[in-house]
Amino acid sequence: MTDSAPVLVHDVAQLSAALDAPAPDRTAAPYNRAVVMTMGALHAGHLSLVRAAKELASRVVVTIFVNPLQFGPGEDLERYPRDLDRDLALLSGPGLLGAGDVVFAPTPQVMYPDGEPSVRVSAGPIGTVLEGAVRPGHFDGVLTVVLKLLHLTRPDVALFGRKDAQQLAAVRAMVRDLDVPVEVRGVPIVRDDDGLALSSRNAYLSPEDRQRALALSRSLAAGRDRAAAGGAPDQVRSVVRAVLDDAVDAVDYVGVLDPDTFTEVPDTAVGTAVLAVAARVGGTRLIDNTDVELIGR
């Protein structure tokens, strides 16, 4: 790597040494260190997190780790795309990581040297609904690795994408309940020009399936419009499901949700809620969400 490239490290000792080295001189940055956690297969959505982190912190740490704890039986752990060289090239692009920034790309043996950890974080109630109901144990695995990476990277601020809105809410709850000294910030969803939310799993979609996947963003727009017209949550869910049912192979859930607990809001609710969907298109499972404003009938 060139002198202007970020430092690539693979183990805990290398990471500690890189973090103890002098940070880049970004005098206007309000924070010393920011972290962006990824599983690689980077796309423009990840890079938007890195750009936001660069504006906030003198040093940015990007982690690249496909975490086996958050994959259930029969999920895509083995085929999840991995291309570290490509990821590093993207992260070294204009306006992204530079000298003094760090990429931490550990192996499972580094993260879990004794194999399956005997102690894990429990996500609590938020880990049992929606994504947690479809993927039991998923959020326990997510929070376990997030907490480990927060300890290892010691950031002042951690940035997460709003596309994984339930994950963001779970991380916020963990940080609050366990008094983890870090600020958690959400970064807006990045979409292709046609509206499809960027995801590493979009690479699995055939051209035909990709067109059908556009139903997710269309359904959210229909739900947002229904809410703005005074629709109650049950009506919002109904119009969203109608759009999805015409295009996708299966709908896992449609929820109008409390932003903190990810439980369904009552039909009398007013104010901001999260409209979240999960659907299967071909062999690929996709999620998406948007904020909606419930104004009541």
C-alpha positions in Angstrom: 0.0 0.0 0.0 1.2 3.6 -0.6 2.1 6.1 2.1 -1.3 7.7 1.6 -3.2 4.5 2.0 -4.8 3.3 5.3 -3.1 0.9 7.5 -4.3 -2.7 7.0 -4.1 -4.9 10.2 -5.3 -8.4 10.8 -4.8 -9.1 14.5 -5.3 -7.4 17.8 -1.7 -6.5 18.5 -1.4 -4.8 15.1 -4.7 -3.0 15.6 -3.5 -1.7 19.0 -0.2 -0.5 17.6 -2.0 1.3 14.7 -4.5 3.0 17.0 -1.6 4.2 19.3 0.2 5.8 16.4 -0.3 9.6 15.9 -3.6 10.3 14.3 -4.0 12.3 11.0 -4.2 16.1 11.4 -7.9 16.8 10.9 -8.1 19.8 13.2 -11.7 20.6 12.5 -12.9 17.1 13.4 -15.0 17.0 16.6 -14.0 13.4 17.6 -10.7 11.6 17.9 -11.8 8.2 16.4 -14.8 6.9 14.5 -15.5 3.3 13.6 -17.5 1.8 10.7 -18.3 -1.9 11.0 -18.8 -3.9 7.8 -18.8 -7.4 6.5 -17.0 -6.4 3.3 -18.5 -6.7 -0.2 -18.5 -2.9 0.0 -20.8 -0.7 -2.0 -21.7 3.0 -2.1 -23.8 2.7 1.1 -20.8 1.6 3.1 -18.7 4.4 1.5 -21.3 6.9 2.6 -20.7 5.8 6.2 -16.9 6.2 5.7 -17.3 9.7 4.3 -19.6 10.7 7.2 -17.0 9.2 9.6 -14.2 11.2 8.0 -16.2 14.4 8.6 -16.5 13.6 12.3 -13.2 12.1 13.4 -9.4 12.6 13.1 -9.0 8.8 12.5 -11.4 6.4 10.9 -11.3 2.6 11.6 -13.2 0.4 9.2 -13.7 -3.2 10.2 -14.2 -6.0 7.7 -15.4 -9.2 9.2 -18.0 -11.8 8.1 -19.3 -12.7 11.6 -20.4 -16.3 11.8 -22.4 -15.7 15.0 -25.1 -13.8 13.2 -25.7 -16.4 10.5 -28.2 -19.1 11.2 -28.4 -22.7 9.8 -29.0 -22.7 6.0 -28.1 -19.0 5.7 -25.5 -17.6 3.3 -22.4 -17.6 5.5 -20.3 -19.7 3.1 -21.4 -17.9 -0.1 -21.4 -14.4 1.4 -19.2 -12.3 -1.0 -15.6 -11.7 0.1 -13.0 -9.7 -1.8 -10.6 -7.8 0.5 -8.5 -6.4 -2.3 -11.5 -4.9 -4.0 -12.8 -3.5 -0.6 -9.3 -1.9 0.1 -9.3 -0.3 -3.3 -12.7 1.2 -2.7 -11.8 2.4 0.7 -8.7 4.1 -0.6 -10.7 6.1 -3.2 -10.9 9.9 -3.3 -12.3 11.4 -0.1 -12.2 8.2 1.8 -9.5 6.6 3.9 -5.9 7.9 3.9 -2.7 7.7 5.9 -3.3 7.1 9.6 -6.7 5.6 9.0 -7.1 1.9 9.8 -8.7 -1.2 8.2 -9.1 -4.1 10.6 -9.8 -7.4 8.8 -9.5 -10.2 11.3 -10.2 -13.9 10.8 -12.8 -15.8 12.9 -9.8 -17.3 14.7 -8.7 -13.8 15.8 -12.1 -12.7 16.9 -13.1 -16.0 18.5 -9.7 -17.7 19.5 -11.5 -20.3 21.6 -14.1 -21.1 18.9 -17.7 -20.4 19.7 -17.7 -17.9 22.6 -19.3 -19.1 25.8 -20.4 -15.6 26.7 -22.6 -13.6 24.4 -24.7 -10.5 24.5 -28.5 -11.0 24.6 -30.4 -8.6 22.5 -33.5 -8.9 24.7 -37.0 -8.4 23.4 -35.9 -6.5 20.3 -34.0 -9.6 19.3 -37.2 -11.7 19.1 -39.3 -9.7 16.7 -39.2 -9.2 12.9 -35.6 -10.0 11.8 -35.1 -11.7 15.2 -38.2 -13.9 14.7 -37.2 -14.8 11.2 -33.5 -15.3 12.1 -33.4 -16.6 15.8 -30.3 -15.6 17.6 -29.2 -13.2 14.8 -29.1 -10.0 16.9 -27.4 -11.8 19.8 -24.6 -12.6 17.3 -24.6 -9.0 15.9 -24.4 -7.4 19.4 -21.7 -9.8 20.5 -19.4 -8.9 17.7 -20.3 -5.2 17.8 -19.4 -5.0 21.5 -16.1 -6.9 20.9 -15.2 -4.5 18.0 -16.1 -1.4 20.2 -13.8 -2.7 22.9 -11.0 -3.4 20.3 -11.3 -0.1 18.3 -12.1 2.2 21.3 -14.0 4.8 19.2 -15.7 8.0 20.3 -18.4 7.5 17.7 -19.7 4.5 15.7 -21.7 4.9 12.5 -24.3 2.4 11.2 -26.5 2.5 8.2 -30.3 3.1 8.6 -31.1 0.3 6.1 -30.5 -2.1 9.0 -32.9 -0.1 11.2 -33.6 -2.8 13.7 -29.9 -3.5 14.1 -29.3 0.2 14.7 -32.0 0.2 17.4 -30.5 -2.9 19.0 -27.0 -1.3 19.1 -28.4 1.9 20.6 -30.2 -0.1 23.3 -27.0 -2.1 24.1 -24.9 1.0 24.3 -27.4 2.7 26.5 -28.2 -0.3 28.8 -24.5 -1.4 29.2 -23.1 2.1 29.5 -20.7 1.7 26.6 -18.9 5.0 26.2 -19.6 5.6 22.5 -22.0 7.8 20.5 -24.0 5.8 17.9 -25.1 7.6 14.8 -27.3 6.4 12.0 -26.5 7.3 8.4 -29.3 7.6 5.7 -30.0 4.7 3.3 -28.2 5.0 -0.1 -30.3 3.9 -3.1 -29.7 3.2 -6.7 -31.3 5.6 -9.2 -34.3 3.2 -9.5 -34.9 3.2 -5.7 -33.4 -0.1 -4.8 -31.6 0.1 -1.4 -28.0 -0.8 -1.8 -27.1 -4.1 -0.2 -24.2 -6.6 -0.6 -26.9 -9.3 -1.2 -28.1 -7.4 -4.3 -25.3 -9.2 -6.1 -27.3 -12.4 -5.8 -30.2 -11.0 -7.9 -30.6 -12.0 -11.5 -31.6 -9.1 -13.8 -35.3 -10.2 -13.7 -35.3 -10.6 -10.0 -33.7 -7.2 -9.6 -36.6 -5.6 -11.4 -39.0 -7.4 -9.1 -37.0 -6.3 -6.1 -38.0 -2.7 -6.9 -41.3 -3.5 -5.3 -39.8 -3.1 -1.9 -39.1 0.6 -2.4 -42.4 1.1 -4.3 -44.3 -0.4 -1.4 -42.6 1.9 1.1 -43.5 4.9 -1.0 -47.1 3.7 -1.1 -47.2 3.3 2.6 -45.6 6.6 3.3 -48.2 8.3 1.0 -51.0 6.4 2.8 -49.8 7.6 6.2 -49.5 11.2 5.0 -53.1 11.0 3.8 -54.2 10.1 7.4 -54.1 6.3 7.1 -53.8 4.3 10.3 -51.0 1.7 10.7 -53.3 -1.1 9.6 -54.1 0.7 6.4 -50.5 1.5 5.8 -49.6 -2.2 6.2 -52.4 -3.2 3.8 -51.2 -1.0 0.9 -47.6 -2.0 1.4 -48.5 -5.7 1.3 -50.6 -5.3 -1.8 -47.6 -3.9 -3.7 -45.3 -6.6 -2.5 -47.7 -9.5 -3.1 -47.8 -8.5 -6.8 -44.1 -8.9 -7.3 -42.1 -10.9 -4.7 -42.0 -14.6 -4.0 -42.7 -14.3 -0.2 -43.3 -11.5 2.3 -41.6 -12.2 5.7 -43.1 -9.1 7.4 -44.6 -5.6 7.0 -44.4 -3.6 10.2 -45.3 -0.1 11.3 -43.0 0.2 14.3 -41.9 2.1 17.3 -38.4 3.4 16.4 -36.9 2.4 19.7 -38.5 -1.0 20.5 -39.5 -2.2 17.0 -42.8 -3.3 18.3 -46.0 -2.5 16.3 -47.5 0.8 17.1 -51.3 0.9 17.9 -53.7 2.0 15.2 -54.3 5.2 17.2 -50.6 6.2 17.1 -49.5 9.6 15.8 -45.9 10.8 15.1 -42.9 9.2 13.5 -42.8 5.4 13.0 -40.6 3.1 11.1 -42.2 1.2 8.2 -40.1 -1.9 7.6 -40.4 -4.7 5.1 -38.7 -8.0 4.4 -39.3 -10.1 1.3 -37.8 -12.9 -0.7 -37.1 -12.4 -4.4 -35.8 -15.6 -6.1 -33.3 -17.0 -3.6 -32.5 -13.7 -2.1 -33.9 -12.1 1.1 -34.1 -8.3 1.1 -35.0 -5.7 3.7 -35.9 -2.1 3.5 -37.5 0.7 5.6 -38.5 4.3 5.7 -39.8 6.7 8.3 -43.5 7.5 8.1 -45.4 10.3 9.8 -48.7 9.1 11.3 -51.1 12.0 11.5 -54.2 10.1 12.7 -57.7 9.9 11.2 
